[in-house]
Amino acid sequence: MSMMNFADEYAKEKESVCRTNDSIAPRLYEEYGVNQGLRDEKGNGVLTGLTNISKIVSSKNEGGKKVPCDGELWYRGYRVEELIGSLGEEELGFEKAAYLLLMGELPTTEEEAEFKQIIGRCSTLPTNFMRDVIMKAPTEDIMNSMTRSILTLASYDKKAKDTSVSNSLRQCIQLISEFPLLAVYAYNAYNYYENEESMFIHHPGAELSTAEKLLLLMRPDKTYTPVEAKVLDTALILHMEHGGGNNSTFTTRVVTSSGSDTYSTMAAAMSSLKGPRHGGANIKVMEMMKDIKMHVSDVEDKEAIADYLGQILSGDAFDGKGLIYGMGHAVYTLSDPRERVFKKYVEKLAVEKHREKDLLLYSNIEEIAPVLISEKRRVQKAVSPNVDFYSGFVYEMLGIPTELYTAIFATARIVGWSAHRIEEMITADKIIRPAYMSVMTEK
């Protein structure tokens, strides 16, 4: 019997022991006033820090009362829809937005050009890194492969342990530049060894934006349209940052507060993001949509759609969880600003790809699902689609493999992680160490 099988059998035998000794009665959380998941009884996040980087608005104070409002997302004092709206029709703004989050101000024309040049020059990996690291242990878990690569990159950095602000900023910029390569190369290695498909390794041009770089790296012929680049660029900007309280960003700040290096910090953030409760929401949406298409033949038949969504809600269809994925958000109520901005770009891409019929199904679900959820769950909180409702559809239209969905998310979110790492280093001087109350029985 192999070592793994021996440990597996032992762990299965001991699981019941762990469940007995690690179980904590739910009433104790209420008795001691412990907010599970750092969220209070109303679902609001427990305040654990301050930030200048971004702001999320889901309600406003009117006459002393908290009233739900259309969601707002701000980057460094600018509403995200205004940032995206200020770009030209085919202008790509990922690097401009990244500069804003990292530096705290919009770049001048000269500063933007310089920053893009730096990102382009850093879009390369150490000699033979693809062969010696990425291709050595290919896996369909691209997030794991990327995390391994991030930690290995520290071995190529002579100043890996230097936690000065300037060096950490340099490391963050390099990782932002390298993430598209780590993601796509990891997928290509897996696709070659495990799926027995063709292997191709493109070198991105230094003049390309991050969205263009991703599309070029993923496609054998390196081609893409302006609409494809624009839609992906918009998706990256919208996923770039979402406050300091989301799980992976909080992880970034926790690990940074311990004095750890940039590579270890970003690896920890990656490990958080890959969790299905955090970064895999759009994958569940795509699985659900595939299931709906199998059971609803006419996308214009709203009655049939409503009937099947009702079955999903009751737990009698799809995965039995009783959830309509892509609907609702932990923070936003009336609307997710990212979804509002994103939808018009989704529509443009759907037209270019001749996917109007699929888009109609999404639109009908967007209209029907909130009403059904409110009726069946009898919830007062408004329910609206979130950005993940459409992002998986966009990735699928772009030909992005499902295995890369969360990796694309990470390619955007590392900008936010980087900004929060730098802010934590500059403003905080204490390790983040929350308390846990012991309810152990003395023996």
SVG drawing of the C-alpha trace seen along z (x, -y; Angstrom):
<svg xmlns="http://www.w3.org/2000/svg" viewBox="-46 -64 66 66">
<polyline fill="none" stroke="black" stroke-width="0.4" points="0.0,0.0 1.4,-3.4 2.0,-6.1 -0.9,-8.2 -3.3,-5.2 -2.1,-4.4 -2.7,-8.0 -6.1,-8.1 -7.3,-5.0 -6.1,-6.3 -7.8,-9.7 -11.1,-8.1 -11.0,-6.1 -10.3,-9.2 -12.8,-11.6 -15.5,-10.7 -13.2,-11.4 -12.3,-14.9 -16.0,-15.6 -16.8,-14.8 -14.0,-16.8 -14.0,-19.8 -17.7,-20.3 -18.9,-23.6 -22.5,-24.1 -24.1,-27.0 -25.7,-28.5 -22.2,-29.3 -21.5,-31.7 -24.7,-33.7 -23.9,-33.3 -20.5,-34.8 -21.4,-37.4 -19.1,-35.9 -19.8,-37.0 -19.2,-33.9 -17.4,-34.8 -16.8,-38.3 -20.3,-39.2 -23.0,-40.5 -26.5,-39.2 -27.6,-41.4 -24.9,-40.1 -22.8,-43.3 -19.0,-42.9 -17.4,-43.5 -15.2,-46.6 -11.5,-45.5 -9.6,-48.3 -9.5,-51.5 -8.6,-52.0 -8.1,-54.8 -8.1,-52.4 -11.8,-51.7 -15.3,-52.0 -18.5,-50.0 -21.8,-51.6 -25.0,-49.6 -27.2,-51.8 -27.5,-55.5 -28.7,-57.3 -32.1,-58.9 -33.7,-60.6 -31.5,-58.5 -32.5,-55.2 -30.4,-52.9 -32.0,-52.7 -30.9,-50.3 -29.6,-52.1 -28.2,-51.1 -24.7,-49.8 -21.6,-51.9 -18.0,-50.9 -15.3,-53.6 -11.6,-53.3 -9.5,-56.0 -12.3,-58.5 -13.6,-57.7 -16.7,-55.7 -15.8,-52.7 -18.4,-53.3 -17.0,-56.8 -13.5,-55.5 -14.6,-53.0 -16.9,-55.5 -14.0,-58.0 -12.1,-55.6 -12.4,-55.7 -14.6,-53.1 -11.6,-50.9 -9.3,-52.2 -8.1,-49.6 -7.8,-50.9 -6.5,-48.1 -3.1,-49.6 -4.5,-53.1 -6.8,-51.7 -3.9,-49.7 -1.8,-52.8 -4.6,-54.6 -5.1,-51.8 -1.3,-51.4 -0.3,-55.0 -3.5,-56.6 -4.0,-59.0 -4.7,-59.0 -1.5,-59.0 -0.6,-61.8 -0.2,-60.9 3.5,-60.5 3.1,-58.5 0.6,-56.2 2.9,-55.6 5.9,-54.9 3.8,-52.5 2.6,-50.6 6.2,-50.3 7.3,-48.9 4.4,-46.4 5.3,-45.3 9.0,-44.9 8.2,-42.8 5.9,-40.5 8.5,-37.7 9.6,-34.8 13.1,-33.7 15.0,-31.6 13.7,-28.0 11.0,-28.8 8.3,-27.3 10.3,-24.1 11.7,-23.7 8.7,-24.8 5.4,-25.0 5.8,-21.9 7.2,-19.7 4.0,-19.0 1.0,-20.0 -2.4,-20.0 -6.0,-21.1 -5.9,-23.1 -4.4,-26.2 -4.6,-28.2 -2.4,-25.7 0.1,-25.8 0.2,-29.6 0.7,-29.6 3.6,-27.2 5.1,-29.4 4.7,-32.5 6.6,-30.9 9.3,-29.6 9.8,-33.1 11.1,-34.1 14.1,-31.9 15.0,-34.0 14.7,-37.3 17.9,-38.4 15.8,-40.8 13.0,-38.4 13.1,-39.0 13.4,-42.8 10.1,-44.1 10.8,-47.8 7.9,-49.7 9.8,-50.4 11.0,-46.8 7.5,-45.4 6.0,-47.8 8.6,-46.6 7.7,-42.9 4.0,-43.6 4.4,-45.3 6.4,-42.4 3.8,-39.9 1.0,-41.9 3.0,-41.7 3.7,-37.9 0.3,-36.7 -1.1,-36.3 1.9,-34.1 1.7,-32.0 -2.0,-31.4 -2.0,-30.6 1.3,-28.7 0.0,-26.5 -3.2,-25.8 -1.3,-25.0 1.0,-22.5 -2.0,-20.8 -3.8,-20.8 -0.8,-19.2 0.0,-16.5 -3.5,-15.7 -5.8,-16.4 -3.2,-15.4 -3.8,-18.6 -1.2,-20.6 1.3,-22.7 2.0,-26.3 3.9,-28.9 3.6,-32.5 5.7,-35.4 3.6,-38.5 4.7,-41.8 5.8,-44.5 3.3,-46.9 0.2,-44.8 -2.3,-45.6 -3.0,-42.9 -6.3,-41.9 -4.6,-41.7 -1.8,-39.7 -4.2,-37.1 -6.0,-36.7 -2.8,-36.3 -1.4,-33.8 -4.5,-31.6 -5.0,-31.4 -2.9,-29.3 -3.2,-32.0 -2.7,-34.9 -5.6,-36.8 -8.5,-38.7 -10.9,-41.5 -11.1,-45.0 -14.5,-44.1 -13.0,-41.0 -10.1,-43.0 -12.4,-45.7 -14.8,-43.3 -12.1,-41.4 -10.3,-44.6 -13.6,-45.9 -14.0,-42.6 -10.5,-42.9 -11.0,-46.5 -14.3,-45.5 -12.7,-42.5 -9.5,-44.4 -10.6,-45.6 -13.5,-45.2 -12.7,-46.6 -10.5,-45.3 -13.0,-42.9 -13.3,-40.3 -11.6,-37.1 -8.5,-37.1 -7.8,-40.8 -8.2,-40.4 -5.8,-37.5 -3.3,-39.8 -3.5,-42.3 -3.2,-39.6 -0.1,-38.0 1.4,-41.4 0.9,-42.5 3.1,-39.5 6.1,-41.0 6.1,-38.3 7.5,-38.8 5.5,-39.7 5.6,-36.2 4.3,-34.5 1.6,-37.1 0.4,-36.7 0.5,-32.9 -1.7,-33.1 -4.2,-35.4 -4.3,-32.9 -5.1,-30.1 -8.0,-32.1 -9.3,-33.1 -9.4,-29.6 -12.0,-28.6 -15.4,-27.9 -17.0,-30.3 -14.9,-33.1 -13.5,-33.0 -15.5,-30.2 -18.9,-31.8 -19.0,-32.3 -18.2,-28.6 -21.3,-27.6 -23.3,-30.1 -22.1,-28.4 -22.9,-24.9 -26.4,-26.1 -27.0,-27.7 -26.0,-24.5 -28.5,-22.6 -31.3,-25.2 -30.7,-24.9 -31.1,-21.1 -34.5,-21.5 -35.9,-24.7 -36.1,-24.4 -37.5,-27.8 -35.5,-30.8 -38.5,-33.1 -40.9,-31.0 -40.8,-33.0 -43.3,-30.7 -41.2,-27.6 -38.1,-29.4 -39.9,-30.5 -41.1,-27.0 -37.6,-25.5 -36.1,-28.3 -38.7,-27.5 -37.5,-23.8 -34.0,-25.0 -35.0,-27.2 -36.9,-24.4 -33.8,-22.1 -35.5,-19.7 -33.3,-20.6 -29.7,-21.3 -27.4,-20.7 -30.1,-20.5 -28.6,-23.5 -31.7,-25.7 -29.6,-28.5 -29.9,-30.5 -26.2,-31.3 -25.3,-34.8 -28.2,-36.3 -27.7,-38.3 -24.5,-39.6 -23.2,-39.7 -23.0,-43.5 -25.0,-44.9 -28.8,-45.0 -30.7,-46.9 -27.9,-46.4 -24.3,-45.4 -22.6,-48.4 -20.2,-46.1 -23.0,-44.1 -24.7,-47.3 -21.5,-48.5 -20.6,-45.1 -23.9,-44.2 -23.7,-46.6 -20.2,-45.2 -21.6,-41.7 -24.3,-42.6 -21.8,-43.9 -19.8,-40.7 -22.9,-38.5 -23.8,-40.3 -20.3,-39.8 -20.4,-36.1 -24.0,-35.6 -25.1,-34.6 -28.2,-36.7 -30.3,-33.7 -28.2,-32.8 -28.2,-36.5 -32.0,-36.5 -32.0,-33.5 -29.7,-35.4 -31.9,-38.5 -35.1,-36.6 -33.5,-34.9 -32.3,-38.3 -35.9,-39.5 -37.6,-36.5 -35.2,-35.2 -35.3,-38.2 -39.1,-38.0 -39.1,-34.3 -36.5,-34.5 -38.4,-37.2 -41.7,-35.3 -40.3,-31.8 -37.8,-33.0 -40.0,-35.8 -36.9,-38.0 -37.2,-41.8 -33.7,-42.4 -33.8,-43.1 -32.0,-40.5 -30.2,-41.5 -27.7,-39.9 -24.1,-40.2 -21.1,-40.6 -20.5,-36.8 -23.9,-36.2 -22.4,-37.4 -18.6,-37.0 -18.7,-33.3 -20.8,-33.8 -18.2,-36.3 -15.3,-34.0 -17.1,-31.2 -17.7,-33.4 -14.1,-34.4 -13.1,-30.7 -11.5,-30.8 -11.4,-27.3 -13.3,-26.9 -10.0,-25.9 -8.8,-29.5 -11.9,-31.3 -10.6,-31.8 -7.0,-32.4 -8.4,-35.3 -10.0,-36.7 -6.7,-36.5 -4.9,-38.3 -7.2,-41.2 -7.4,-41.0 -3.7,-41.0 -3.8,-44.7 -6.1,-45.2 -4.0,-42.8 -0.9,-44.8 -2.5,-48.1 -3.7,-46.8 -0.3,-45.2 1.4,-48.6 -1.2,-50.4 -0.9,-47.9 2.9,-48.3 2.7,-52.1 -0.2,-52.6 -0.2,-49.7 2.5,-48.7 0.8,-45.8 0.2,-42.2 -3.5,-41.4 -4.3,-39.0 -8.1,-38.6 -9.1,-36.6 -10.7,-33.2 -12.4,-32.3 -11.7,-28.8 -14.7,-26.6 -12.5,-23.6 -13.5,-21.2 -10.7,-20.7 -9.9,-17.1"/>
</svg>
